[in-house]
């Protein structure tokens, strides 16, 4: 792992104003992790217990990680070049106690990650008081870690008598807890903007702008609250029962609610580009340009450049639409 140079294309991001603290918490709710590592070094008598806070992203959003480092005034940015993944991490106890913990106590997390944070804080305090150096303190840490994130790892397999704890549940009490910049940060991490093209009949196509937020099934309730806050959308449970989505695919809702919200409260990451593409398509639909071969071809061009150039449509609809639009344009020019 190495500390890289900033992508020249993203250098301008570093000169922008400081990140909004609510955005930081929303982004953490989507992408952050509160980590406790318990392991024993070779020939060591005692276990080492380390706490850290981490945010991981695709390397294309590397500049955001540097802005997070600037926001907190601590931590390190690193990149795994073979995976195109980058991360911002804070591991020194002083920064965790005096910077990270105070921030998230003032600007509270809203997903079930709030439970992880509360458990993590208890462990950090045990480390600070050096209780992790005692058998009793280590046992308490393992109990808390057993319900933190993914639970205990293989490195603690020898501890067979760890007391099983019930994981608490956190529920957002009301819509008042949703701060618009928290939602922007959450969307920058867990959201997506896309365009759906569905064939209807021999020569008709339905074009749908789509806004989506995806979370673990345990945060289905929060997605419903967000839907109420936005005044639109429906929550769907995925077939595997492990994840859920808040989806807004109704054109009037995207045009009248989603687009105005994110125009007023601007996205920060590369997803801003996808949002701008969605607004372009929405305007084409509003003007009924999608009903013409030229307009449909323009939408296809915009769609092909969204979401890292990944094209995802049902069956062969995308390619059929593309060929239809191209042939229609050529036919008109030949007349």
C-alpha positions in Angstrom: 0.0 0.0 0.0 1.4 3.4 -1.0 0.4 7.0 -0.7 -0.3 8.2 -4.3 -0.3 11.4 -6.1 -3.7 13.1 -6.7 -5.3 12.5 -10.0 -4.7 15.8 -11.9 -8.3 15.7 -13.1 -9.5 15.9 -9.5 -7.1 18.5 -8.2 -9.7 21.2 -8.5 -11.7 19.5 -5.8 -9.1 20.2 -3.2 -9.5 24.0 -3.7 -13.2 23.9 -2.9 -14.7 24.9 0.4 -14.5 22.6 3.4 -16.9 19.6 3.5 -20.1 20.0 5.4 -20.0 18.1 8.7 -23.5 16.6 8.0 -22.3 15.5 4.5 -19.3 13.8 6.2 -21.6 11.8 8.5 -24.0 10.8 5.7 -21.1 9.7 3.6 -19.7 7.7 6.5 -23.1 6.1 7.0 -22.8 4.8 3.4 -19.0 4.1 3.1 -17.4 4.2 6.5 -16.2 1.6 8.9 -15.4 1.5 12.7 -12.9 -1.2 13.0 -11.4 -3.2 15.9 -8.5 -5.5 15.2 -7.5 -8.2 17.8 -4.5 -10.3 17.0 -1.3 -11.8 18.5 2.1 -11.2 17.0 4.5 -14.0 16.7 6.2 -14.9 20.0 4.1 -12.3 21.8 2.5 -13.1 25.2 -0.4 -10.6 24.9 -2.9 -9.8 22.2 -2.7 -6.5 20.4 -6.0 -4.5 20.2 -6.2 -1.7 17.6 -9.0 0.7 16.8 -9.4 2.6 13.5 -11.8 4.6 11.5 -11.8 4.0 7.7 -13.5 5.2 4.5 -12.9 3.3 1.3 -13.6 4.4 -2.2 -12.8 3.7 -5.9 -9.5 5.5 -6.7 -11.4 7.8 -9.1 -12.7 9.6 -6.0 -9.3 9.9 -4.5 -9.6 13.7 -4.1 -12.6 13.2 -1.8 -10.4 11.2 0.6 -7.9 14.1 0.7 -10.7 16.5 1.4 -11.8 14.2 4.3 -8.2 14.3 5.7 -8.3 18.1 5.4 -11.7 18.2 7.2 -10.6 16.0 10.1 -7.1 17.3 10.3 -5.7 13.8 10.8 -5.3 10.4 9.2 -3.7 9.0 6.1 -4.8 8.4 2.5 -3.5 5.3 0.7 -4.3 3.4 -2.4 -4.2 -0.3 -3.5 -3.0 0.1 -7.1 -3.9 -3.4 -8.1 -7.5 -3.0 -7.0 -8.1 0.6 -8.0 -9.3 1.2 -4.4 -8.3 4.0 -2.1 -8.9 4.7 1.6 -8.8 7.3 4.3 -8.0 5.9 7.7 -7.3 7.2 11.2 -5.6 4.8 13.7 -3.9 6.8 16.4 -5.7 6.8 19.7 -5.4 10.6 20.3 -7.1 11.5 17.0 -9.8 8.9 17.6 -10.6 10.2 21.0 -10.3 13.9 20.3 -11.5 14.3 16.6 -13.4 11.3 15.3 -15.5 10.4 18.3 -16.5 14.0 19.1 -17.6 14.6 15.4 -19.9 11.6 15.3 -21.4 12.4 18.7 -22.2 15.9 17.5 -23.4 14.8 14.0 -25.0 11.5 14.7 -25.1 8.5 12.3 -28.5 7.4 11.1 -28.0 3.9 9.8 -27.4 0.8 11.9 -23.8 1.9 11.7 -24.7 4.1 14.7 -24.8 0.8 16.7 -21.4 -0.1 15.5 -20.1 3.3 16.4 -21.4 3.1 20.0 -19.9 -0.4 20.5 -16.6 0.8 18.9 -16.5 3.9 21.3 -16.8 1.6 24.3 -13.9 -0.5 23.0 -11.8 2.6 22.3 -12.3 3.8 25.9 -11.3 0.4 27.2 -8.1 0.6 25.1 -7.4 4.1 26.4 -7.8 2.9 30.0 -5.4 0.0 29.1 -8.0 -2.5 30.2 -7.2 -4.5 27.0 -4.0 -5.6 28.7 -5.9 -7.5 31.3 -7.7 -10.8 30.8 -11.0 -9.3 32.0 -10.7 -6.3 29.8 -9.8 -8.3 26.7 -12.8 -10.6 27.4 -15.1 -7.5 27.6 -13.6 -6.2 24.3 -14.3 -9.6 22.6 -17.9 -9.5 23.9 -18.4 -6.1 22.3 -16.6 -7.1 19.1 -18.8 -10.2 18.7 -21.7 -7.9 17.7 -19.6 -5.2 16.0 -19.6 -5.3 12.1 -19.0 -9.0 11.1 -18.2 -10.2 14.6 -15.1 -12.1 15.8 -12.4 -13.2 13.3 -10.3 -16.3 13.0 -7.5 -14.6 14.9 -9.5 -14.9 18.1 -10.6 -18.5 17.5 -9.0 -19.7 20.7 -11.5 -17.7 22.8 -14.3 -20.2 23.0 -16.2 -18.8 26.0 -16.9 -15.3 24.8 -20.3 -14.2 26.2 -22.9 -13.8 23.4 -24.5 -10.3 23.4 -27.7 -9.2 21.7 -27.0 -6.5 19.1 -29.0 -3.3 19.8 -31.3 -1.9 17.1 -31.3 1.8 16.2 -34.3 3.5 14.6 -34.5 7.0 13.3 -37.2 8.7 15.5 -38.6 11.1 13.0 -38.2 12.9 9.6 -36.6 15.8 11.6 -33.5 13.7 12.0 -32.9 13.9 8.2 -30.5 16.8 7.4 -30.4 17.6 3.6 -26.6 17.6 3.6 -26.6 14.2 5.4 -28.8 12.8 2.6 -26.4 14.3 0.0 -23.5 12.6 1.6 -25.4 9.4 2.0 -26.3 9.5 -1.7 -22.7 10.3 -2.7 -21.9 6.9 -1.1 -24.9 4.7 -1.4 -26.9 6.3 -4.3 -27.1 6.0 -8.0 -28.6 7.8 -11.0 -29.4 5.9 -14.1 -31.6 5.8 -17.2 -33.8 2.8 -18.1 -34.9 2.2 -21.6 -37.7 -0.4 -22.1 -39.1 -1.5 -25.4 -42.9 -1.3 -25.7 -44.3 -2.5 -29.0 -42.6 -2.6 -32.3 -41.3 0.9 -32.5 -42.0 2.4 -29.1 -39.7 2.8 -26.1 -40.2 4.0 -22.6 -37.3 6.1 -21.1 -37.2 6.4 -17.3 -34.8 8.4 -15.2 -34.1 6.4 -12.0 -32.8 7.5 -8.6 -31.8 4.7 -6.2 -30.4 4.2 -2.7 -29.2 0.8 -1.7 -28.6 -0.6 1.8 -28.4 -3.7 3.9 -31.9 -5.1 4.8 -31.5 -3.9 8.4 -31.8 -0.3 7.2 -35.0 -0.8 5.2 -36.8 1.3 7.8 -34.4 4.2 7.3 -35.0 4.0 3.5 -38.7 4.3 4.1 -38.1 7.4 6.3 -36.0 8.9 3.5 -38.8 8.2 1.0 -41.2 10.1 3.3 -38.7 12.9 3.6 -38.4 13.2 -0.2 -42.1 12.7 -0.7 -41.6 9.9 -3.3 -40.1 6.5 -4.0 -40.8 2.9 -2.9 -38.6 0.5 -0.9 -38.0 -2.9 -2.5 -36.5 -5.9 -0.8 -34.1 -7.9 -3.0 -34.7 -11.5 -3.7 -31.8 -12.7 -1.5 -33.4 -10.9 1.5 -30.1 -9.3 2.4 -30.4 -5.9 0.7 -33.1 -3.3 -0.1 -33.5 -0.3 -2.4 -35.4 3.0 -2.3 -36.2 3.6 -5.9 -37.7 6.6 -7.6 -38.5 5.8 -11.3 -41.6 7.8 -11.7 -40.8 10.7 -14.2 -42.8 13.4 -12.4 -41.2 12.6 -9.0 -37.7 12.7 -10.5 -38.5 15.9 -12.3 -40.3 17.7 -9.5 -38.6 16.3 -6.4 -35.3 14.5 -6.9 -33.8 16.9 -9.5 -34.7 20.1 -7.5 -33.4 18.6 -4.3 -29.9 17.8 -5.7 -29.8 21.0 -7.6 -30.3 22.9 -4.3 -28.0 20.5 -2.3 -25.1 19.6 -4.6 -23.4 16.2 -4.7 -19.6 16.2 -4.1 -18.3 13.0 -5.6 -18.1 11.8 -9.2 -21.8 10.9 -8.9 -22.5 14.6 -9.6 -21.7 13.9 -13.3 -24.3 11.1 -13.4 -26.9 13.4 -11.8 -26.2 16.1 -14.4 -26.6 13.4 -17.2 -29.9 12.4 -15.6 -31.1 16.0 -15.7 -30.2 16.3 -19.4 -32.3 13.2 -20.2 -35.2 14.4 -18.0 -35.3 17.6 -20.1 -35.3 15.6 -23.3 -38.2 13.6 -22.0 -40.0 16.7 -20.8 -39.7 18.2 -24.4 -40.8 14.8 -25.8 -37.6 14.5 -27.7 -37.3 10.9 -26.6 -40.2 10.1 -29.1 -37.9 10.9 -32.0 -35.1 8.8 -33.4 -32.6 11.7 -32.9 -33.7 12.3 -29.4 -33.6 8.6 -28.5 -30.1 8.4 -30.0 -29.0 11.4 -27.9 -30.3 9.7 -24.7 -28.5 6.5 -25.6 -25.3 8.5 -26.0 -25.8 10.1 -22.6 -26.7 6.8 -21.0 -23.6 5.1 -22.4 -21.3 7.5 -20.5 -23.0 7.2 -17.1 -21.9 5.0 -14.1 -18.4 4.3 -15.3 -19.6 3.4 -18.9 -21.4 0.3 -17.6 -24.4 -0.4 -19.7 -27.1 -2.4 -17.9 -30.5 -2.9 -19.5 -33.0 -5.7 -19.7 -32.1 -8.3 -22.3 -31.0 -6.7 -25.6 -33.1 -3.5 -25.3 -30.2 -1.1 -25.3 -28.7 -2.5 -28.5 -32.1 -2.8 -30.2 -32.9 0.8 -29.4 -29.5 2.0 -30.6 -29.9 0.2 -34.0 -33.5 1.4 -34.3 -32.5 5.0 -33.8 -29.6 4.8 -36.1 -31.6 3.2 -38.9 -34.4 5.7 -38.5 -32.0 8.6 -38.8 -30.3 7.2 -41.8 -33.7 6.5 -43.5 -34.8 10.1 -42.9 -31.6 11.4 -44.4 -32.0 9.2 -47.4 -35.4 10.7 -48.2 
